[in-house]
Amino acid sequence: MDFDFSDDQVSLRDAVARWVDKAFPFERRHALAKAGGATREVWSELAELGLCGLAVPEAQGGMGFGPIEALVVMEELGRGLVNAPYAAGALVAPALLAAAPGDLQAAWLPRVASGEALVVPALQERAARYRLQQVSTRAEASAEGYRLSGHKSVVPAADEANAFIVPARLAGADDAGTGIGLFLVERASAGVSVSGYSTQDGARAGELALASAPAALICTEGLQALEFAADVGIAASCAEGTGLMERLLAITVDYLNTRKQFGVTIASFQVLRHRTADVKMQLELARSMSYFASMKLGEPAAGRRRALSQAKVQLGRSMRQVGQECIQLHGGIGVTDEYAASHYFKRLTVLEMSWGDTLHHLGQVSSRMQDTAGVFA
C-alpha cells in the first residue's frame, strides 16, 4: 500500500505551510487569544487561499477534495496553532449540508466556499455527554416551515457565525435514535440568542438559545448525517492534534538543546533523552492512527464509526502524554502565557475533549467489538 502523498497534496501542504509561516506567527495568535479569540478575519484569509471550499463540491463553487486533503490542511493548521473555526465551518458543516435539498445547498455552500458565510454545527446539549442521539431541542411545523426551541452548548465561534446547523427532535423521547431532524438556523432570525465566550485554548464558543426560531429543514432522519459529520470532525481533530504534537516536540527539543545546567545542555541528560524518545513514540502512534482515521471515512458506517473511535482513543492518550511530558521537560517556563508551548498544551487539552473524550470513545470501541478486537479486525 502506498502511503506517500500525491504531488497535488504536497503542493497543498506547502501552500498552507507558507501562509502559516508568513501570516500567522505565534505573536499574532497570542494577540488574538488575549483579545478574546475572535478570528473571522483569519477565516477570510483562509478563504482567500481557497481552503474554505476544500470539502465543498465543485458544482457549488468549491474544490471537491476528500479526507486526505483535509488531513494535510489540518496538520499544517495544527503546527501553526491557527485558532480559527476551520474544521467546524469548512469540513463538518459541508458534510451536514450535503444532506440538504438542492436549493438550500445552492443558497449556502457557495457562500461557505467563498468565505462570505460561516456556518457552524450546534450539536451539543448540556445533558448529552457526547451522545448524538440525546436531543431535547424541539422542532414544530409552522405555516412558514419549522420553528425550533431549545438550547445548544459550546457552539464553535457562535457569536461570529452567520448560521447554525441544529439537530432538533421531531418525535420521540429525548434519547431516541429516530425522530431527529437537521435544520439550518440563521443567527439574525427572531428567537435566536447567542452568548459568546473565550475558551481555554484562546478560541471562541458560545451558548445558543432558540425560542420558536424559524428554521430551514435539511433532513428529517438526521442521526446518520450527524454520525458521519462527527466522524469528519474526529478525523480533523486527529490530524490537527498530530500537527500540534509535532510542533510542540520540536519546540521542546530546541529548548533541551539550548537550556544549560551544570555547564552542559540538558539534552545530554540520559533520563531526559529517554523521556523525549517516549514522546516521539507517542507522536508516531498518533500519526499512524490519524492516517487510519482519514482513510476510513469512506467506509460503511459500522466499520467507520469503530475505526474513528479507535483513532480518537489513541490520539487522546498521545495528546495527553505528549502535552504533559513536553511541559514538564520545559519546567516553569512551559506554563507561562508568553511562551508558545503553553498554548500548544492548552489546545491539545481541548482537542482531547472535543468530539468525545478518550473515555467516551473507549466505551464506543468496546461496545462495537464483536468477535475480535484491534484496528485489523
C-alpha positions in Angstrom: 0.0 0.0 0.0 1.3 3.4 -1.0 1.2 5.9 1.9 3.0 8.7 0.0 1.1 11.9 -0.6 0.4 12.9 -4.2 2.1 15.9 -5.9 -1.1 17.9 -5.5 -1.4 17.1 -1.8 2.3 18.0 -1.2 1.6 21.3 -3.0 -1.4 22.0 -0.9 0.6 21.3 2.3 3.3 23.6 1.1 0.9 26.4 0.4 -0.8 26.2 3.8 2.7 26.0 5.5 3.8 29.1 3.7 0.7 31.0 4.8 1.2 29.9 8.4 4.9 30.9 8.4 4.2 34.3 6.8 0.8 35.4 8.1 0.2 33.6 11.3 3.3 33.7 13.7 2.8 32.9 17.3 2.7 36.6 18.2 -0.5 37.1 16.1 -2.1 34.0 17.6 -1.2 35.2 21.1 -2.7 38.7 20.4 -5.9 37.2 19.1 -6.3 35.0 22.1 -5.7 37.9 24.5 -8.3 39.9 22.6 -11.0 37.3 23.2 -10.3 34.8 20.4 -12.4 36.4 17.5 -11.0 35.0 14.3 -13.4 35.9 11.5 -10.6 37.8 9.8 -8.5 34.6 9.8 -11.5 32.7 8.3 -11.5 35.3 5.5 -7.7 34.8 4.9 -8.2 31.0 4.7 -11.0 31.6 2.2 -8.6 33.7 0.0 -6.4 30.6 -0.1 -9.4 28.6 -1.3 -9.4 26.4 1.8 -13.0 27.2 2.9 -14.1 25.4 -0.2 -11.9 22.4 0.3 -14.8 20.0 1.0 -17.5 21.8 -0.9 -18.4 20.2 -4.3 -17.1 21.8 -7.4 -20.7 22.3 -8.6 -21.2 24.6 -5.6 -18.1 26.6 -6.1 -15.7 24.5 -4.0 -12.7 22.3 -4.7 -14.4 19.0 -4.1 -11.4 17.5 -2.3 -11.5 14.5 0.0 -10.4 13.4 3.5 -6.7 13.1 2.7 -6.5 16.7 1.6 -8.4 17.8 4.7 -5.8 15.8 6.8 -3.0 17.7 5.1 -4.5 21.1 5.8 -5.4 20.3 9.4 -1.9 19.1 10.2 -0.4 22.4 9.0 -3.0 24.5 10.8 -2.2 22.5 13.9 1.5 23.1 13.5 0.8 26.8 13.2 -1.7 26.8 16.1 -4.3 28.6 13.9 -7.2 29.3 16.1 -10.0 29.7 13.6 -13.2 27.6 13.3 -11.9 25.9 10.2 -12.8 22.3 10.9 -16.3 23.3 12.1 -17.1 25.7 9.2 -15.2 24.2 6.3 -15.3 20.4 6.9 -18.1 19.5 9.3 -20.8 22.0 8.1 -20.4 21.0 4.4 -20.7 17.3 5.4 -24.1 18.1 7.1 -25.3 20.4 4.3 -24.7 17.5 1.9 -28.0 16.1 3.2 -29.9 19.3 2.4 -32.2 19.9 -0.5 -30.6 21.3 -3.6 -32.0 24.8 -3.2 -30.7 25.0 0.4 -27.3 23.8 -0.7 -27.2 26.3 -3.5 -28.1 29.1 -1.1 -25.3 28.4 1.4 -22.5 26.2 0.1 -21.1 28.7 -2.4 -21.1 31.3 0.3 -19.2 28.9 2.6 -16.7 28.2 -0.1 -16.0 31.9 -0.8 -15.7 32.7 2.9 -18.7 35.0 2.8 -20.6 32.9 5.3 -19.5 31.0 8.4 -21.9 28.1 9.1 -21.1 26.1 12.2 -22.7 22.9 13.8 -24.5 23.4 17.1 -24.7 19.8 18.2 -24.1 19.5 21.9 -26.6 19.9 24.7 -25.9 20.0 28.4 -27.1 16.5 29.2 -25.8 14.8 26.1 -22.3 13.8 27.2 -21.2 13.4 23.6 -24.2 11.3 22.7 -25.5 12.5 19.3 -28.9 10.9 19.8 -29.5 12.8 23.0 -31.6 15.7 21.6 -34.1 17.7 23.7 -34.4 20.7 21.3 -37.8 20.5 19.7 -39.0 21.3 16.2 -42.6 22.2 15.4 -44.1 22.6 12.0 -45.4 26.0 11.1 -47.0 27.7 8.1 -43.6 29.0 7.1 -41.7 25.8 7.7 -40.4 24.9 11.2 -39.7 26.6 14.4 -37.1 25.4 17.0 -37.0 25.8 20.7 -34.1 24.6 22.9 -30.5 25.3 24.0 -27.1 24.2 22.5 -23.8 24.5 24.3 -20.2 25.1 23.4 -21.0 26.1 19.8 -17.8 27.0 18.0 -17.5 30.7 17.1 -21.1 31.1 17.9 -21.1 34.9 18.1 -19.2 35.1 14.7 -21.3 32.7 12.7 -23.9 33.6 10.1 -25.9 30.4 10.6 -26.1 27.2 12.6 -26.8 23.6 11.7 -29.0 22.3 14.6 -30.4 18.9 15.3 -33.9 19.0 16.8 -36.4 16.4 17.7 -39.4 15.9 15.5 -40.8 13.0 17.5 -39.9 10.5 20.2 -38.1 10.6 23.6 -35.0 12.8 24.1 -32.7 9.8 23.8 -34.3 8.1 20.9 -32.2 7.4 17.8 -35.1 8.2 15.4 -37.1 11.3 15.0 -34.1 13.7 14.8 -34.2 16.3 12.1 -31.5 18.6 11.0 -32.2 22.3 10.5 -30.4 25.4 9.4 -31.0 28.5 11.6 -29.8 31.9 10.7 -28.2 33.9 13.5 -30.1 37.1 12.5 -33.5 35.4 12.9 -36.0 36.3 15.5 -35.9 34.0 18.5 -32.1 33.3 18.2 -30.0 34.4 21.2 -26.2 33.9 21.3 -23.9 34.3 24.3 -20.2 34.1 23.3 -17.2 33.5 25.5 -13.5 32.7 25.2 -12.4 29.1 25.5 -9.4 27.7 27.4 -7.3 27.4 24.3 -7.9 31.0 23.2 -10.6 30.4 20.7 -14.3 31.3 20.9 -17.5 29.4 21.5 -21.0 30.2 22.8 -24.4 29.2 24.0 -27.2 29.2 21.5 -30.7 29.7 22.8 -33.7 29.1 20.5 -37.2 30.4 21.3 -39.5 29.4 18.5 -36.8 30.4 16.0 -37.5 29.9 12.2 -35.5 27.1 10.6 -35.0 25.6 7.2 -35.2 21.8 7.1 -32.1 19.9 6.0 -33.4 16.4 6.5 -35.9 14.5 8.7 -33.7 11.5 9.5 -30.7 13.3 10.8 -28.8 10.8 13.0 -26.9 9.1 10.2 -25.8 12.5 8.8 -24.8 13.6 12.4 -22.7 10.5 12.9 -20.8 11.0 9.6 -20.2 14.7 10.3 -18.9 13.8 13.8 -16.5 11.3 12.2 -15.3 14.1 9.9 -14.8 16.2 13.0 -12.9 13.4 14.8 -10.6 12.9 11.8 -9.9 16.6 11.6 -9.1 16.8 15.3 -6.7 13.8 14.9 -4.9 15.5 12.1 -4.7 18.8 13.9 -3.5 17.1 17.1 -0.7 15.4 15.1 0.5 18.7 13.8 0.3 20.3 17.2 2.3 17.5 18.8 4.9 17.6 16.1 5.5 21.3 16.6 5.4 21.1 20.4 8.0 18.3 20.3 10.2 20.5 18.0 9.9 23.4 20.4 10.8 21.1 23.3 13.9 19.6 21.6 15.1 23.1 20.8 14.7 24.1 24.4 16.6 21.0 25.6 19.4 21.8 23.2 19.6 25.4 24.5 19.0 25.2 28.3 22.1 24.5 30.3 22.6 23.1 33.8 26.0 22.2 35.4 27.7 23.7 32.3 26.1 21.4 29.8 22.9 21.4 27.8 20.1 19.4 29.5 19.6 17.4 26.2 22.7 15.5 27.3 21.0 14.1 30.4 20.1 10.5 29.7 16.8 10.5 31.6 15.5 13.5 29.5 16.6 11.8 26.3 14.6 8.7 27.3 11.5 10.8 28.0 11.9 12.6 24.7 12.1 9.3 22.9 8.8 8.2 24.6 7.2 11.4 23.4 8.4 10.7 19.8 6.9 7.2 20.0 3.5 8.6 21.1 3.7 11.1 18.2 4.2 8.4 15.6 1.5 6.2 17.1 -0.8 9.2 16.8 0.2 9.9 13.3 -0.5 6.4 12.1 -3.9 6.4 13.7 -4.7 9.8 12.3 -4.0 8.4 8.8 -6.1 5.4 9.6 -9.0 7.6 10.7 -9.0 9.7 7.5 -8.7 6.6 5.2 -11.7 5.0 7.0 -14.1 7.9 6.3 -15.3 6.5 3.0 -16.2 3.1 4.5 -19.7 1.8 5.7 -21.0 3.3 8.9 -20.3 0.3 11.2 -16.7 -0.1 10.4 -16.1 3.7 10.1 -17.6 4.5 13.4 -15.5 1.9 15.3 -12.3 3.0 13.4 -12.8 6.7 14.2 -13.4 5.9 17.9 -10.2 3.7 17.9 -8.3 6.6 16.4 -9.7 9.1 19.0 -8.7 6.8 21.9 -5.1 6.7 20.7 -4.9 10.4 19.9 -6.4 11.2 23.3 -3.8 9.2 25.0 -1.0 10.6 22.9 -2.1 14.2 23.2 -2.2 14.0 27.0 1.2 12.3 27.3 3.0 14.5 24.7 1.5 17.7 26.2 2.3 16.8 29.8 5.8 15.5 29.1 6.8 18.5 27.0 5.6 20.9 29.6 7.4 19.0 32.3 10.6 18.9 30.2 10.4 22.7 30.0 9.9 23.3 33.7 8.3 26.6 34.8 8.6 28.5 31.5 6.4 25.9 29.9 3.3 27.2 31.6 3.8 30.9 31.0 1.3 32.6 28.7 4.0 34.4 26.7 5.6 31.1 25.7 4.3 29.1 22.8 4.5 25.7 24.4 1.7 26.6 26.9 -0.7 27.4 24.1 0.0 24.1 22.3 -0.6 22.3 25.6 -3.9 24.1 26.1 -5.1 23.4 22.6 -4.2 19.7 22.9 -6.1 19.5 26.2 -9.2 21.0 24.5 -8.9 18.7 21.5 -8.8 15.6 23.7 -12.3 16.5 24.9 -13.6 17.5 21.5 -16.0 15.2 19.6 -16.0 12.8 22.6 -13.2 12.4 25.1 -10.9 9.4 25.4 -13.1 7.6 28.0 -16.2 8.1 25.8 -14.6 6.6 22.8 -13.1 3.8 24.7 -16.6 2.8 25.6 -17.6 3.2 21.9 -14.8 0.9 20.8 -15.8 -1.7 23.5 -19.5 -1.6 22.6 -18.7 -2.2 18.9 -16.3 -5.1 19.3 -17.8 -8.4 18.2 -15.6 -11.5 18.0 -12.3 -9.7 17.6 -10.5 -6.6 18.7 -7.9 -4.2 17.3 -7.6 -2.0 14.2 -7.2 -5.0 11.9 -10.5 -6.7 12.9 
